[in-house]
């Protein structure tokens, strides 16, 4: 049930974003969307562990590696932007 509600609220939040004229409202909508994405992520991990038991460990480690890659990419992007702005 929680997964259904979270999966329904994410597109609803994305629909509401363009109509947010106040920064606080936008922050609230993004916070609700983030909480729902976190719920989906946690429930998906839990369900994978329940279904596959010990065999699921490599798949969970791949997801952690992907998050590390995204983090490194974000840092590199900010450094690149900072260098480009300083060069101008």
Buried (B, 14 or more C-beta within 10 A) or exposed (E): EEEEEBBEBBEEBEEBEEEBEEEEEBEBBBEBBEEBBEBBEEBEBEEBBEEEEEEBEEEEEEEEEEEEEEEEEEEEEEEEEEEEEEEE
